[in-house]
Amino acid sequence: MDARSEIERLKALVAAIERYTAQVNAYADSLALECERKEKEASELRKQVAALKEDLKSNYGINICGSDN
């Protein structure tokens, strides 16, 4: 293989790696967004559980113990 052919082969390889890297980065970004949504959802659910516990305690005298007192 002559030098020119090797250079072209390496250029094609670099281009393929750059495309793959872009795809991986896009996937990582989508996972980060999904994680952020899930964290917000979990936070909202924790608030709802805390409100329900408080409601049970103040209205019915039921005290539910847990890590989220």
ABEGO torsion letter per residue (X at the ends): XBAAAAAAAAAAAAAAAAAAAAAAAAAAAAAAAAAAAAAAAAAAAAAAAAAAAAAAAAAAGBBBBEAAX
